[in-house]
Amino acid sequence: MQSLENGTFLDNETQKNDLLNVLADDYSRNILNRIIEIPKSGVQLSNETGIPASTVYRKLSRMADLKLMKITGIISPEGKKIFLYQSRVKSVYAKFEGGFIDMEIILNSIPSNL
């Protein structure tokens, strides 16, 4: 990836295809949209979206593999470890021209204390 002042251009075709596949999926887009501003747990995401928890966790796992989110852990009052997910991506711009796809990712500003 090449870093730019206002975003990051993807130059790896595999990364572009992987990101396009995530963005083409309704569930993944819904999940990403809900974790741009505030980190949330898989259970919270399932409750808010109505997406089955197993599907939420499968989508989160795929997005984590692609480094599209930051994952932090907290301990609940009951002593249970809870993972919180926050999108590293704020927006994506894609352009198809001349048989090529150009993609720019605008990164999310995530506080360093998360």
MDTraj code that builds the backbone (N, CA, C; nanometers):
import mdtraj as md
import numpy as np

residues = "MET GLN SER LEU GLU ASN GLY THR PHE LEU ASP ASN GLU THR GLN LYS ASN ASP LEU LEU ASN VAL LEU ALA ASP ASP TYR SER ARG ASN ILE LEU ASN ARG ILE ILE GLU ILE PRO LYS SER GLY VAL GLN LEU SER ASN GLU THR GLY ILE PRO ALA SER THR VAL TYR ARG LYS LEU SER ARG MET ALA ASP LEU LYS LEU MET LYS ILE THR GLY ILE ILE SER PRO GLU GLY LYS LYS ILE PHE LEU TYR GLN SER ARG VAL LYS SER VAL TYR ALA LYS PHE GLU GLY GLY PHE ILE ASP MET GLU ILE ILE LEU ASN SER ILE PRO SER ASN LEU".split()
xyz = np.array([
    [0.0831, -0.1176, 0.0000],
    [0.0000, 0.0000, 0.0000],
    [0.0879, 0.1244, 0.0000],
    [0.0439, 0.2259, -0.0682],
    [0.1103, 0.3549, -0.0717],
    [0.0356, 0.4504, 0.0182],
    [0.1065, 0.5169, 0.1048],
    [0.0394, 0.6148, 0.1904],
    [0.0359, 0.7505, 0.1229],
    [-0.0749, 0.8186, 0.1373],
    [-0.0914, 0.9535, 0.0860],
    [-0.1417, 1.0415, 0.1978],
    [-0.1396, 1.1720, 0.1759],
    [-0.1868, 1.2641, 0.2786],
    [-0.3322, 1.2403, 0.3149],
    [-0.4169, 1.2225, 0.2139],
    [-0.5603, 1.2157, 0.2412],
    [-0.6161, 1.0743, 0.2433],
    [-0.5348, 0.9746, 0.2217],
    [-0.5843, 0.8378, 0.2220],
    [-0.4750, 0.7408, 0.1841],
    [-0.5136, 0.6185, 0.1604],
    [-0.4206, 0.5134, 0.1227],
    [-0.4705, 0.4492, -0.0053],
    [-0.3844, 0.4457, -0.1063],
    [-0.4200, 0.3774, -0.2300],
    [-0.3785, 0.2318, -0.2203],
    [-0.4684, 0.1429, -0.2605],
    [-0.4346, 0.0012, -0.2673],
    [-0.3741, -0.0267, -0.4036],
    [-0.2583, -0.0923, -0.4048],
    [-0.1980, -0.1277, -0.5322],
    [-0.1898, -0.2787, -0.5516],
    [-0.2241, -0.3550, -0.4500],
    [-0.2220, -0.5006, -0.4575],
    [-0.3592, -0.5499, -0.5047],
    [-0.3610, -0.6240, -0.6148],
    [-0.4883, -0.6698, -0.6726],
    [-0.5647, -0.7621, -0.5779],
    [-0.4938, -0.8459, -0.5037],
    [-0.5606, -0.9355, -0.4085],
    [-0.6302, -0.8549, -0.2995],
    [-0.5621, -0.7517, -0.2476],
    [-0.6236, -0.6660, -0.1457],
    [-0.7476, -0.5965, -0.2008],
    [-0.7388, -0.5483, -0.3237],
    [-0.8539, -0.4823, -0.3855],
    [-0.9722, -0.5782, -0.3962],
    [-0.9456, -0.6992, -0.4448],
    [-1.0529, -0.7979, -0.4603],
    [-1.1135, -0.8364, -0.3259],
    [-1.0283, -0.8559, -0.2258],
    [-1.0778, -0.8909, -0.0923],
    [-1.1664, -0.7803, -0.0359],
    [-1.1224, -0.6557, -0.0508],
    [-1.2010, -0.5438, 0.0003],
    [-1.3321, -0.5289, -0.0761],
    [-1.3278, -0.5452, -0.2076],
    [-1.4511, -0.5379, -0.2867],
    [-1.5495, -0.6465, -0.2455],
    [-1.4992, -0.7670, -0.2166],
    [-1.5864, -0.8760, -0.1722],
    [-1.6529, -0.8428, -0.0390],
    [-1.5784, -0.7828, 0.0529],
    [-1.6370, -0.7430, 0.1815],
    [-1.7435, -0.6362, 0.1591],
    [-1.7115, -0.5365, 0.0771],
    [-1.8052, -0.4263, 0.0546],
    [-1.9275, -0.4681, -0.0258],
    [-1.9160, -0.5759, -0.1014],
    [-2.0297, -0.6251, -0.1797],
    [-2.1296, -0.7012, -0.0926],
    [-2.0889, -0.7375, 0.0283],
    [-2.1732, -0.8162, 0.1178],
    [-2.2556, -0.7240, 0.2086],
    [-2.3881, -0.7373, 0.2029],
    [-2.4777, -0.6519, 0.2829],
    [-2.4476, -0.6593, 0.4323],
    [-2.4296, -0.7805, 0.4841],
    [-2.4041, -0.7967, 0.6270],
    [-2.2738, -0.7277, 0.6674],
    [-2.1685, -0.7481, 0.5888],
    [-2.0391, -0.6878, 0.6218],
    [-2.0469, -0.5358, 0.6200],
    [-2.1147, -0.4801, 0.5210],
    [-2.1313, -0.3342, 0.5146],
    [-2.2088, -0.2833, 0.6359],
    [-2.3142, -0.3539, 0.6726],
    [-2.3949, -0.3148, 0.7882],
    [-2.3097, -0.3158, 0.9150],
    [-2.2306, -0.4196, 0.9318],
    [-2.1436, -0.4310, 1.0494],
    [-2.0396, -0.3192, 1.0494],
    [-1.9695, -0.3012, 0.9378],
    [-1.8669, -0.1965, 0.9301],
    [-1.9245, -0.0584, 0.9601],
    [-2.0397, -0.0314, 0.9060],
    [-2.1023, 0.0990, 0.9265],
    [-2.1307, 0.1263, 1.0740],
    [-2.1625, 0.0226, 1.1493],
    [-2.1985, 0.0399, 1.2905],
    [-2.0777, 0.0502, 1.3830],
    [-1.9580, 0.0208, 1.3311],
    [-1.8391, 0.0268, 1.4177],
    [-1.7386, 0.1324, 1.3709],
    [-1.7844, 0.2275, 1.2915],
    [-1.6948, 0.3365, 1.2509],
    [-1.6709, 0.4305, 1.3689],
    [-1.7760, 0.4726, 1.4343],
    [-1.7646, 0.5721, 1.5418],
    [-1.7368, 0.5109, 1.6788],
    [-1.8027, 0.3994, 1.7098],
    [-1.7965, 0.3420, 1.8445],
    [-1.7633, 0.1931, 1.8346],
    [-1.6635, 0.1457, 1.9106],
    [-1.6361, 0.0020, 1.9111],
    [-1.7508, -0.0743, 1.9762],
    [-1.7801, -0.1914, 1.9206],
    [-1.8911, -0.2725, 1.9723],
    [-1.8514, -0.4194, 1.9739],
    [-1.9210, -0.4941, 2.0587],
    [-1.8986, -0.6388, 2.0668],
    [-1.9805, -0.7098, 1.9591],
    [-1.9464, -0.8341, 1.9348],
    [-2.0226, -0.9141, 1.8399],
    [-2.1677, -0.9295, 1.8821],
    [-2.1911, -0.9451, 2.0123],
    [-2.3279, -0.9584, 2.0635],
    [-2.4061, -0.8297, 2.0392],
    [-2.3444, -0.7148, 2.0664],
    [-2.4111, -0.5864, 2.0402],
    [-2.4475, -0.5744, 1.8924],
    [-2.3538, -0.6102, 1.8059],
    [-2.3786, -0.6006, 1.6620],
    [-2.4922, -0.6922, 1.6196],
    [-2.4946, -0.8125, 1.6733],
    [-2.6015, -0.9062, 1.6409],
    [-2.7366, -0.8513, 1.6866],
    [-2.7403, -0.7983, 1.8085],
    [-2.8657, -0.7426, 1.8618],
    [-2.9133, -0.6219, 1.7813],
    [-2.8207, -0.5345, 1.7427],
    [-2.8574, -0.4126, 1.6695],
    [-2.9018, -0.4400, 1.5262],
    [-2.8395, -0.5389, 1.4637],
    [-2.8638, -0.5627, 1.3210],
    [-2.9641, -0.6732, 1.2934],
    [-2.9834, -0.7624, 1.3900],
    [-3.0679, -0.8788, 1.3655],
    [-2.9952, -0.9880, 1.2879],
    [-2.8662, -0.9687, 1.2645],
    [-2.7854, -1.0706, 1.1969],
    [-2.7509, -1.1774, 1.3007],
    [-2.7671, -1.3059, 1.2670],
    [-2.7325, -1.4111, 1.3633],
    [-2.5887, -1.3952, 1.4144],
    [-2.5695, -1.4218, 1.5439],
    [-2.4383, -1.4034, 1.6063],
    [-2.3289, -1.4811, 1.5336],
    [-2.3586, -1.6039, 1.4918],
    [-2.2566, -1.6836, 1.4224],
    [-2.2129, -1.6153, 1.2928],
    [-2.3072, -1.5528, 1.2235],
    [-2.2751, -1.4812, 1.0998],
    [-2.1946, -1.3556, 1.1307],
    [-2.2334, -1.2831, 1.2356],
    [-2.1588, -1.1632, 1.2755],
    [-2.0136, -1.1997, 1.3030],
    [-1.9916, -1.3046, 1.3823],
    [-1.8544, -1.3423, 1.4171],
    [-1.7765, -1.3918, 1.2954],
    [-1.8417, -1.4591, 1.2038],
    [-1.7749, -1.5029, 1.0807],
    [-1.7320, -1.3817, 0.9979],
    [-1.8201, -1.2830, 0.9850],
    [-1.7876, -1.1606, 0.9096],
    [-1.6772, -1.0823, 0.9803],
    [-1.6853, -1.0707, 1.1130],
    [-1.5814, -1.0014, 1.1889],
    [-1.4458, -1.0696, 1.1720],
    [-1.4455, -1.2014, 1.1736],
    [-1.3212, -1.2760, 1.1565],
    [-1.2586, -1.2480, 1.0201],
    [-1.3409, -1.2481, 0.9170],
    [-1.2915, -1.2195, 0.7816],
    [-1.2355, -1.0777, 0.7733],
    [-1.3079, -0.9813, 0.8304],
    [-1.2612, -0.8430, 0.8266],
    [-1.1349, -0.8240, 0.9110],
    [-1.1238, -0.8977, 1.0207],
    [-1.0022, -0.8916, 1.1024],
    [-0.8836, -0.9481, 1.0251],
    [-0.9060, -1.0578, 0.9521],
    [-0.7995, -1.1152, 0.8688],
    [-0.7474, -1.0137, 0.7678],
    [-0.8363, -0.9278, 0.7197],
    [-0.7994, -0.8261, 0.6207],
    [-0.7508, -0.6968, 0.6863],
    [-0.7408, -0.6972, 0.8195],
    [-0.6932, -0.5814, 0.8959],
    [-0.7824, -0.4583, 0.8771],
    [-0.9125, -0.4809, 0.8649],
    [-1.0075, -0.3718, 0.8462],
    [-1.0601, -0.3162, 0.9774],
    [-1.0193, -0.3760, 1.0896],
    [-1.0700, -0.3286, 1.2176],
    [-0.9653, -0.3423, 1.3258],
    [-0.9853, -0.2638, 1.4297],
    [-0.9036, -0.2738, 1.5498],
    [-0.9846, -0.3522, 1.6518],
    [-0.9188, -0.4453, 1.7187],
    [-0.9858, -0.5288, 1.8184],
    [-0.9228, -0.5009, 1.9542],
    [-1.0074, -0.4699, 2.0503],
    [-0.9616, -0.4505, 2.1873],
    [-1.0430, -0.5418, 2.2779],
    [-0.9916, -0.5655, 2.3963],
    [-1.0623, -0.6503, 2.4913],
    [-1.0873, -0.5771, 2.6216],
    [-1.2013, -0.6063, 2.6807],
    [-1.2329, -0.5534, 2.8132],
    [-1.2806, -0.6699, 2.8993],
    [-1.2778, -0.6491, 3.0280],
    [-1.3299, -0.7491, 3.1218],
    [-1.4625, -0.6964, 3.1760],
    [-1.5673, -0.7768, 3.1611],
    [-1.7000, -0.7364, 3.2092],
    [-1.7026, -0.7431, 3.3621],
    [-1.8029, -0.6816, 3.4244],
    [-1.8153, -0.6902, 3.5711],
    [-1.8245, -0.8350, 3.6204],
    [-1.8715, -0.9241, 3.5331],
    [-1.8819, -1.0661, 3.5703],
    [-1.7497, -1.1399, 3.5502],
    [-1.6464, -1.0706, 3.5028],
    [-1.5158, -1.1317, 3.4823],
    [-1.4975, -1.1955, 3.3456],
    [-1.5895, -1.1737, 3.2550],
    [-1.5820, -1.2327, 3.1214],
    [-1.5086, -1.1372, 3.0271],
    [-1.4192, -1.1925, 2.9449],
    [-1.3475, -1.1109, 2.8476],
    [-1.4386, -1.0852, 2.7273],
    [-1.4505, -0.9582, 2.6901],
    [-1.5350, -0.9186, 2.5773],
    [-1.4477, -0.8458, 2.4761],
    [-1.4557, -0.8877, 2.3509],
    [-1.3812, -0.8210, 2.2447],
    [-1.4679, -0.7131, 2.1816],
    [-1.4071, -0.5967, 2.1593],
    [-1.4741, -0.4850, 2.0937],
    [-1.4066, -0.4605, 1.9595],
    [-1.4867, -0.4327, 1.8597],
    [-1.4387, -0.4163, 1.7227],
    [-1.4673, -0.2743, 1.6756],
    [-1.3661, -0.2118, 1.6136],
    [-1.3863, -0.0792, 1.5551],
    [-1.3212, -0.0753, 1.4176],
    [-1.3949, -0.0204, 1.3220],
    [-1.3481, -0.0134, 1.1841],
    [-1.2271, 0.0779, 1.1717],
    [-1.1250, 0.0307, 1.1014],
    [-1.0102, 0.1149, 1.0665],
    [-1.0413, 0.1976, 0.9418],
    [-1.1494, 0.1619, 0.8735],
    [-1.1856, 0.2251, 0.7466],
    [-1.3026, 0.3202, 0.7681],
    [-1.2861, 0.4438, 0.7241],
    [-1.3958, 0.5401, 0.7315],
    [-1.4728, 0.5417, 0.6002],
    [-1.4013, 0.5374, 0.4885],
    [-1.4674, 0.5340, 0.3579],
    [-1.3731, 0.4736, 0.2548],
    [-1.4327, 0.4297, 0.1441],
    [-1.3572, 0.3694, 0.0340],
    [-1.4062, 0.4306, -0.0960],
    [-1.3116, 0.4687, -0.1788],
    [-1.3432, 0.5199, -0.3121],
    [-1.2849, 0.4235, -0.4139],
    [-1.3678, 0.3784, -0.5066],
    [-1.3229, 0.2858, -0.6104],
    [-1.3600, 0.3416, -0.7468],
    [-1.2689, 0.3221, -0.8420],
    [-1.2932, 0.3676, -0.9788],
    [-1.2479, 0.2573, -1.0738],
    [-1.3366, 0.2206, -1.1648],
    [-1.3041, 0.1222, -1.2674],
    [-1.2895, 0.1962, -1.3995],
    [-1.1705, 0.1858, -1.4587],
    [-1.1454, 0.2566, -1.5839],
    [-1.0347, 0.1840, -1.6603],
    [-1.0579, 0.1637, -1.7884],
    [-0.9568, 0.1007, -1.8724],
    [-0.9190, -0.0393, -1.8285],
    [-1.0131, -0.1095, -1.7679],
    [-0.9864, -0.2461, -1.7240],
    [-0.9176, -0.2560, -1.5890],
    [-0.8943, -0.1442, -1.5251],
    [-0.8253, -0.1433, -1.3964],
    [-0.9146, -0.0822, -1.2886],
    [-0.8928, -0.1268, -1.1659],
    [-0.9642, -0.0721, -1.0510],
    [-0.8650, 0.0071, -0.9671],
    [-0.8969, 0.1325, -0.9429],
    [-0.8207, 0.2147, -0.8492],
    [-0.9036, 0.2263, -0.7227],
    [-0.8394, 0.2068, -0.6074],
    [-0.9105, 0.2157, -0.4799],
    [-0.8319, 0.3017, -0.3833],
    [-0.9041, 0.3870, -0.3141],
    [-0.8456, 0.4691, -0.2089],
    [-0.9257, 0.4464, -0.0818],
    [-0.8542, 0.4228, 0.0272],
    [-0.9169, 0.4029, 0.1578],
    [-0.8893, 0.5257, 0.2435],
    [-0.9946, 0.5816, 0.3000],
    [-0.9798, 0.6890, 0.3985],
    [-0.9884, 0.6215, 0.5351],
    [-0.8810, 0.6329, 0.6115],
    [-0.8736, 0.5637, 0.7393],
    [-0.9540, 0.6362, 0.8466],
    [-1.0076, 0.5568, 0.9369],
    [-1.0844, 0.6063, 1.0502],
    [-0.9870, 0.6577, 1.1558],
    [-1.0197, 0.7656, 1.2210],
    [-0.9354, 0.8139, 1.3312],
    [-0.9835, 0.7465, 1.4593],
    [-0.9031, 0.6529, 1.5058],
    [-0.9365, 0.5758, 1.6258],
    [-0.8522, 0.6295, 1.7413],
    [-0.9150, 0.6672, 1.8522],
    [-0.8374, 0.7156, 1.9670],
    [-0.7339, 0.6121, 2.0102],
    [-0.6177, 0.6580, 2.0502],
    [-0.5093, 0.5668, 2.0869],
    [-0.5371, 0.4899, 2.2152],
    [-0.6328, 0.5342, 2.2954],
    [-0.6622, 0.4626, 2.4200],
    [-0.7510, 0.3413, 2.3976],
    [-0.7904, 0.3139, 2.2722],
    [-0.8721, 0.1956, 2.2423],
    [-0.7841, 0.0832, 2.1962],
])
top = md.Topology()
chain = top.add_chain()
for i, resn in enumerate(residues, 1):
    res = top.add_residue(resn, chain, resSeq=i)
    for name in ("N", "CA", "C"):
        top.add_atom(name, md.element.get_by_symbol(name[0]), res)
traj = md.Trajectory(xyz[None], top)
